[in-house]
Amino acid sequence: MKKLKHSILILTTVMCSCKEQIQSTINQENLPIDCFSQAERYKPTYDLTRFEAEVSYLEKVDILNGNTNVKNSIIFYGSSSFAFWNADIPNDFKGLPAIGHGFGGSTFPELIYYKQRLLINYKPKTILIYCENDLVNPPTKSVEEVFVDACYLINDLHSLLPDTKIFILPLKHSPARRSLIPKYDKINNLLKASVVGKKYLSFIDINPAMYKSDQKTLDGSIFRSDSLHMNRTGYERWISIIKPILEADYKSR
């Protein structure tokens, strides 16, 4: 009888321990990103409404196209690499309710500023975030400050849209901003590390697509004349990476 009671006690202890581990894992999956508790957010010195005309245009286009009524949408939210893609996104991701909300040479503070109008109001099922201008406007912004702003946006979105899946894309490598690649990669590595263990957050690495087959030489043929923004070939490479991931994720939820 004593042995039976002892066995039951052990089994109960193991079951409680497993339950606590499972609950801990679930909690970790939904925790916000650690944004460096010692780092302060950057205070913009520029007008956060400088792209208001573009944002208003996107809202008007959405009303005309009926996008405001689309349920479980997928929104591409970010700077000019998405802005130049806005019109083609619905066709490039046919079969998925994809909407392009890229605007101007936006920075993370501007993405934070417009999140209610271009994201929260739509209650999307999925969000893709891309932004690469924070080290350019202004050039005094640090790598840590960029990461903190990115974290702030992601944490805020997850708090307001807890059931929404968020994909973060790295800052792309380009000939025009070759000198910034080391700093870009520091930010990209921080972003990539931040998604570990987070069920609601994933990292889609598009940078291998910016290179020739040797993965050492940037492929100038996929860029426009400014050597910064991509031409159609560049976007087709992004589609080949992003679309299968979105399709698999969308079907699984």
N, C-alpha and C positions, 0 to 999 in steps of 0.2 A: 504493500500500500504506500509506503514511504517512497519507494522507487517510482511508482506511478505519479505521485504528487510532484516529485522532483522533475520527472520528464515533462509533465504538464507545465511546470514553472519555466523550464528551459524553452519549451516550444512557444509559450506566451511571450517570453522575453525576446526570442528571435523574431516572432511575428511583429511585435511592437517596433523592434529595431528596423526591420524591413520597411514597415509602414512609414517610419520617420525618415528613412533614407529616400523613399519614393516621394514623400511630401517635400523633402528638401530639394530634390531634383526638380520637381514641378515649380517650386518657388524660384529656384535659380533660373529656370527657363524664362520666367516672366519678370525677372528683376530688371530695373533700368541699367543702362551702361554706366560704368564708373568714369566720370568725366574729370578725373584729377581733382580731388577735393581741395587741393591747394591752388589750383589755377583759377584765375578770374576770367569772366567772359569779356571779349573784346567790345569796346564801346565805339560804334561806327562814327566816323567823322563826315560821312557822306549821307545824302538824302535817300532814305530807304524807299521813297515813293518815286524815284527817278524813272522807273519802268511802269508807272501806273497806266499809261496809255496802252501798253502791250497786255497788261493784266486785264484791263477793261475789255479789250478786243477779244481775248480768250473767253471771257464770260459771255460776250455777245455771240460768238461762234458756237459756244456750247448750247445756248438757248435755241439758236437756229437749227442745230443738228440734233436737238433733243437729248444732249448728253447729261443735262441736269436731272433727267428721269431714269438714267441708266442705273440698274441695280448691280451690285457686286463688280463695279468697274475696276480697271487697272489704270492707274494714273502715272504717267511719266512726268516727274516734277524736277525741274532744275534749270540750268543755265543754257547758254546758246547751243551747245551740242544737242540738246533736246529741242530747243526753240526752232532750229533749222529742220528738225525732223517732225514737228507737230502735225503738219498736213498729211504726211505719209504713214504715220504710226497706225491709224486704223486699218489700212490696207496691208501694211507689213506684218501686222499681227491679226490677220483675218481669222475669225473663229473665236477671238477673245475680245471682250469689251474694253479695248484699249483707247485711252484718251491722252493727247499730248498737252502738257501744261508747262512747257519750257518758256522762259522769257529772258530776253536781254542777256547781258553779261553779268547775270545775277550772282550774288554771294550768299553764304549761309544766313547772315542776318536778314537779308531780303526774303529768303525762303521761309524763315521763321515769321517774318512780318506778314506775309501773304498766305500763310498756311490755312487760316480759317476760310478764306474765300476760294482758294484753289484746291484744297484737300478736304478739310473737315466737313464742309457743307455737302460734299458728294458721298461721304461715308463709303469710301472705296474698299474693296476686298483686298486689294494689293496696291502698294506704292513702290515706285522705283525712284531713287534719288541720285542725281548727278550734279556736281558743282565743283568747278576748278578755278574760280577767279579770285579767291580770297587772298592769295599771296601777290596778286597783281594790283588789286584795288582795295586797300592801299598796300604798297610793297613793304610796309613796316610791320605787318601782322606776322606773328610767329606761328610755327607749326603747331604748338600746343594750343594756341588760341583758335586756330582753325578746327582742330579736333574737338575742342570744348564746344564750339558752336554747332558742329555736326552732331555731337552727342545730345546737346540741348534740344535740337530739332527732333531727333529720333525719340528721345525720352518723352518729349511733349506729345508727339504723335501717338506713341504707344499708350500713354496715359489717357488720351482722348478717344483713341480708336483701338482698344485692347485686342479686338479680334482681327485686326488688319495685319497682313504680312508685309514687312518692309524689306526691300532689297536695296542695298547701298552699292553703288559702283565706284571704283577707284578713280582718282584724278588721272586722266589719260596722258600718255606720253605723246609729244608732238615735236616736230622740228622747230617750230616757232618758240617753244618753251623748253627747249632742251636743257638750258641752264638751270631750270627749276626741278628737273626730274629727281635729283637727290632729295629735295625737300618734299616733293610730291610723294615719293616712295615712303618717307617717314610717316606721312599722314596716312597713306594707303595701308601701311603695316599696322598702324594703330587701329584703323577702321576694321581691318581684317581680324585682328585679335579681339576686338570688342564684340564680335558676333558669336564667339565660341560659347556654346551652352545656351544660346538664346533661341527659343523656338520661333519667336515672332520676327527674327532678324537674320538675314543672310547676305553674303558678300558675293557679287558676280564679277569676276576678274576679266575685264575686256582688254587689258593691256597686251597680252600676247598677240592679239589681232592687229596691233599697231606696227608690228615688225614683219620683216621678211622672214622667210623660212628658217634662216639661221638664228632667229630670235636675238640678234645682236644689232642689226641695222634697222632703223626706223624706215618704214616703207613710204617714201614720199608720194607714190602713185595714188594713195588713198586719201590724200588731202587736197583741199582747194588751193588756190593760188596764194592764200595767206599762210599756208603751212601750219595752220592751227585747226581749222574746221574741216570736217571730212566731206568727201564727195560721196556719190552713191555707192561706190565700191566699198568705202569704209563702213557705211551703214549696213551694207549687206553682210559684212563680217560680224558686226555687232549682232545683227538679227540671228545669224547662225549660232551664236553663243547664248543669247538671251531667250529666244523664243522657246526652245525645248525646255528650259528651266521653268518659264512661266506656265507653259502648258501642263507640265507634270505637277507643279504646285497647285494650279487652279483646279485640276481634276481631283487632287487629294484632299481638298477642303470643302 
